[in-house]
């Protein structure tokens, strides 16, 4: 299975998908798209959840 190699690509895929996002999730993903600061464990968990709900591939281990 393919996976995203960085958080920016994962965030942009979610933002461009047909997935319904909350304002908070959209803001979070927008920040990920422009800020390459490593994710905290909570942020990584949230991103993983959003990707799973959208039926998109996961972020690769170590993906930043």
VMD Tcl script that builds the backbone (N, CA, C; Angstrom):
set m [mol new atoms 192]
animate dup $m
set s [atomselect $m all]
$s set {name element resname resid chain x y z} {
  {N N UNK 1 A 0.842 -1.187 0.000}
  {CA C UNK 1 A 0.000 0.000 0.000}
  {C C UNK 1 A 0.884 1.246 0.000}
  {N N UNK 2 A 0.515 2.188 -0.790}
  {CA C UNK 2 A 1.212 3.466 -0.847}
  {C C UNK 2 A 1.026 4.214 0.478}
  {N N UNK 3 A 1.957 5.072 0.803}
  {CA C UNK 3 A 1.788 5.932 1.973}
  {C C UNK 3 A 2.374 7.299 1.654}
  {N N UNK 4 A 1.917 8.295 2.377}
  {CA C UNK 4 A 2.447 9.642 2.199}
  {C C UNK 4 A 3.811 9.721 2.875}
  {N N UNK 5 A 4.754 10.370 2.212}
  {CA C UNK 5 A 6.101 10.461 2.767}
  {C C UNK 5 A 6.304 11.706 3.617}
  {N N UNK 6 A 5.368 12.653 3.543}
  {CA C UNK 6 A 5.491 13.835 4.392}
  {C C UNK 6 A 4.108 14.375 4.747}
  {N N UNK 7 A 4.069 15.128 5.825}
  {CA C UNK 7 A 2.796 15.627 6.345}
  {C C UNK 7 A 2.143 16.627 5.398}
  {N N UNK 8 A 2.928 17.362 4.636}
  {CA C UNK 8 A 2.366 18.343 3.708}
  {C C UNK 8 A 1.523 17.651 2.641}
  {N N UNK 9 A 2.069 16.600 2.043}
  {CA C UNK 9 A 1.322 15.875 1.013}
  {C C UNK 9 A 0.048 15.254 1.578}
  {N N UNK 10 A 0.144 14.711 2.784}
  {CA C UNK 10 A -1.028 14.107 3.422}
  {C C UNK 10 A -2.099 15.167 3.691}
  {N N UNK 11 A -1.680 16.315 4.212}
  {CA C UNK 11 A -2.624 17.393 4.515}
  {C C UNK 11 A -3.289 17.909 3.245}
  {N N UNK 12 A -2.506 18.124 2.200}
  {CA C UNK 12 A -3.072 18.626 0.949}
  {C C UNK 12 A -4.036 17.622 0.324}
  {N N UNK 13 A -3.722 16.344 0.429}
  {CA C UNK 13 A -4.630 15.316 -0.096}
  {C C UNK 13 A -5.965 15.364 0.643}
  {N N UNK 14 A -5.917 15.529 1.950}
  {CA C UNK 14 A -7.154 15.622 2.728}
  {C C UNK 14 A -7.940 16.878 2.373}
  {N N UNK 15 A -7.247 17.993 2.247}
  {CA C UNK 15 A -7.924 19.249 1.917}
  {C C UNK 15 A -8.551 19.211 0.528}
  {N N UNK 16 A -7.958 18.461 -0.378}
  {CA C UNK 16 A -8.470 18.369 -1.746}
  {C C UNK 16 A -9.435 17.207 -1.954}
  {N N UNK 17 A -9.672 16.428 -0.915}
  {CA C UNK 17 A -10.589 15.295 -1.027}
  {C C UNK 17 A -12.028 15.765 -0.821}
  {N N UNK 18 A -12.950 14.858 -1.007}
  {CA C UNK 18 A -14.369 15.157 -0.792}
  {C C UNK 18 A -14.780 14.987 0.667}
  {N N UNK 19 A -13.818 14.735 1.527}
  {CA C UNK 19 A -14.090 14.519 2.944}
  {C C UNK 19 A -14.622 15.792 3.590}
  {N N UNK 20 A -15.666 15.650 4.384}
  {CA C UNK 20 A -16.202 16.786 5.134}
  {C C UNK 20 A -15.322 16.974 6.370}
  {N N UNK 21 A -14.783 18.170 6.503}
  {CA C UNK 21 A -13.884 18.478 7.615}
  {C C UNK 21 A -14.489 19.568 8.489}
  {N N UNK 22 A -14.192 19.506 9.762}
  {CA C UNK 22 A -14.585 20.591 10.657}
  {C C UNK 22 A -13.653 21.777 10.418}
  {N N UNK 23 A -14.058 22.920 10.903}
  {CA C UNK 23 A -13.206 24.108 10.792}
  {C C UNK 23 A -11.868 23.861 11.496}
  {N N UNK 24 A -11.929 23.214 12.636}
  {CA C UNK 24 A -10.714 22.929 13.402}
  {C C UNK 24 A -9.788 21.993 12.620}
  {N N UNK 25 A -10.354 20.962 12.003}
  {CA C UNK 25 A -9.545 20.031 11.211}
  {C C UNK 25 A -8.953 20.738 9.997}
  {N N UNK 26 A -9.739 21.585 9.350}
  {CA C UNK 26 A -9.240 22.330 8.199}
  {C C UNK 26 A -8.097 23.253 8.575}
  {N N UNK 27 A -8.222 23.898 9.711}
  {CA C UNK 27 A -7.163 24.779 10.197}
  {C C UNK 27 A -5.893 23.982 10.505}
  {N N UNK 28 A -6.067 22.852 11.150}
  {CA C UNK 28 A -4.944 21.965 11.466}
  {C C UNK 28 A -4.233 21.531 10.189}
  {N N UNK 29 A -4.996 21.102 9.200}
  {CA C UNK 29 A -4.399 20.634 7.950}
  {C C UNK 29 A -3.729 21.773 7.192}
  {N N UNK 30 A -4.319 22.952 7.233}
  {CA C UNK 30 A -3.693 24.111 6.602}
  {C C UNK 30 A -2.346 24.425 7.225}
  {N N UNK 31 A -2.282 24.320 8.531}
  {CA C UNK 31 A -1.010 24.551 9.221}
  {C C UNK 31 A 0.024 23.504 8.822}
  {N N UNK 32 A -0.403 22.248 8.716}
  {CA C UNK 32 A 0.527 21.186 8.314}
  {C C UNK 32 A 1.057 21.408 6.902}
  {N N UNK 33 A 0.227 21.999 6.061}
  {CA C UNK 33 A 0.626 22.218 4.668}
  {C C UNK 33 A 1.735 23.262 4.542}
  {N N UNK 34 A 1.821 24.174 5.494}
  {CA C UNK 34 A 2.816 25.247 5.380}
  {C C UNK 34 A 3.933 25.174 6.417}
  {N N UNK 35 A 3.742 24.417 7.469}
  {CA C UNK 35 A 4.727 24.355 8.554}
  {C C UNK 35 A 5.259 22.928 8.668}
  {N N UNK 36 A 6.517 22.751 8.386}
  {CA C UNK 36 A 7.108 21.414 8.395}
  {C C UNK 36 A 7.696 21.018 9.752}
  {N N UNK 37 A 7.276 21.713 10.808}
  {CA C UNK 37 A 7.700 21.341 12.155}
  {C C UNK 37 A 7.242 19.910 12.432}
  {N N UNK 38 A 8.098 19.078 13.014}
  {CA C UNK 38 A 7.683 17.701 13.304}
  {C C UNK 38 A 6.405 17.648 14.145}
  {N N UNK 39 A 5.583 16.654 13.859}
  {CA C UNK 39 A 4.321 16.486 14.569}
  {C C UNK 39 A 4.539 15.953 15.977}
  {N N UNK 40 A 3.699 16.410 16.892}
  {CA C UNK 40 A 3.672 15.793 18.215}
  {C C UNK 40 A 2.937 14.460 18.073}
  {N N UNK 41 A 2.982 13.645 19.089}
  {CA C UNK 41 A 2.285 12.354 19.018}
  {C C UNK 41 A 0.775 12.553 18.878}
  {N N UNK 42 A 0.218 13.558 19.538}
  {CA C UNK 42 A -1.222 13.842 19.430}
  {C C UNK 42 A -1.581 14.312 18.020}
  {N N UNK 43 A -0.747 15.178 17.447}
  {CA C UNK 43 A -0.997 15.647 16.085}
  {C C UNK 43 A -0.907 14.494 15.093}
  {N N UNK 44 A 0.075 13.638 15.278}
  {CA C UNK 44 A 0.236 12.484 14.392}
  {C C UNK 44 A -0.989 11.575 14.483}
  {N N UNK 45 A -1.470 11.361 15.689}
  {CA C UNK 45 A -2.653 10.527 15.902}
  {C C UNK 45 A -3.871 11.125 15.196}
  {N N UNK 46 A -4.036 12.437 15.299}
  {CA C UNK 46 A -5.169 13.111 14.661}
  {C C UNK 46 A -5.057 13.014 13.139}
  {N N UNK 47 A -3.864 13.252 12.610}
  {CA C UNK 47 A -3.662 13.145 11.167}
  {C C UNK 47 A -3.954 11.720 10.698}
  {N N UNK 48 A -3.466 10.737 11.429}
  {CA C UNK 48 A -3.732 9.339 11.077}
  {C C UNK 48 A -5.234 9.050 11.061}
  {N N UNK 49 A -5.956 9.584 12.035}
  {CA C UNK 49 A -7.406 9.386 12.108}
  {C C UNK 49 A -8.102 10.029 10.912}
  {N N UNK 50 A -7.713 11.255 10.580}
  {CA C UNK 50 A -8.323 11.942 9.441}
  {C C UNK 50 A -8.053 11.196 8.135}
  {N N UNK 51 A -6.835 10.721 7.953}
  {CA C UNK 51 A -6.494 9.967 6.744}
  {C C UNK 51 A -7.305 8.678 6.665}
  {N N UNK 52 A -7.430 7.999 7.783}
  {CA C UNK 52 A -8.184 6.746 7.818}
  {C C UNK 52 A -9.658 6.984 7.483}
  {N N UNK 53 A -10.251 8.001 8.074}
  {CA C UNK 53 A -11.663 8.314 7.813}
  {C C UNK 53 A -11.905 8.666 6.350}
  {N N UNK 54 A -10.916 9.291 5.722}
  {CA C UNK 54 A -11.038 9.681 4.317}
  {C C UNK 54 A -10.651 8.535 3.379}
  {N N UNK 55 A -10.281 7.401 3.973}
  {CA C UNK 55 A -9.850 6.230 3.208}
  {C C UNK 55 A -8.649 6.563 2.317}
  {N N UNK 56 A -7.743 7.359 2.874}
  {CA C UNK 56 A -6.498 7.706 2.199}
  {C C UNK 56 A -5.366 6.917 2.844}
  {N N UNK 57 A -4.265 6.740 2.125}
  {CA C UNK 57 A -3.144 5.992 2.705}
  {C C UNK 57 A -2.552 6.718 3.912}
  {N N UNK 58 A -1.881 5.987 4.769}
  {CA C UNK 58 A -1.307 6.584 5.977}
  {C C UNK 58 A -0.041 7.382 5.679}
  {N N UNK 59 A 0.384 8.123 6.670}
  {CA C UNK 59 A 1.676 8.792 6.633}
  {C C UNK 59 A 2.723 7.740 6.970}
  {N N UNK 60 A 3.779 7.677 6.175}
  {CA C UNK 60 A 4.830 6.688 6.412}
  {C C UNK 60 A 5.466 6.914 7.775}
  {N N UNK 61 A 5.940 5.861 8.381}
  {CA C UNK 61 A 6.656 6.001 9.649}
  {C C UNK 61 A 7.843 6.917 9.428}
  {N N UNK 62 A 7.989 7.866 10.303}
  {CA C UNK 62 A 9.067 8.829 10.158}
  {C C UNK 62 A 8.724 9.968 9.220}
  {N N UNK 63 A 7.528 9.933 8.608}
  {CA C UNK 63 A 7.127 11.024 7.719}
  {C C UNK 63 A 6.999 12.314 8.496}
  {N N UNK 64 A 7.515 13.375 7.929}
  {CA C UNK 64 A 7.468 14.668 8.617}
  {C C UNK 64 A 6.727 15.662 7.779}
}
mol reanalyze $m
mol bondsrecalc $m
mol representation Tube
mol addrep $m
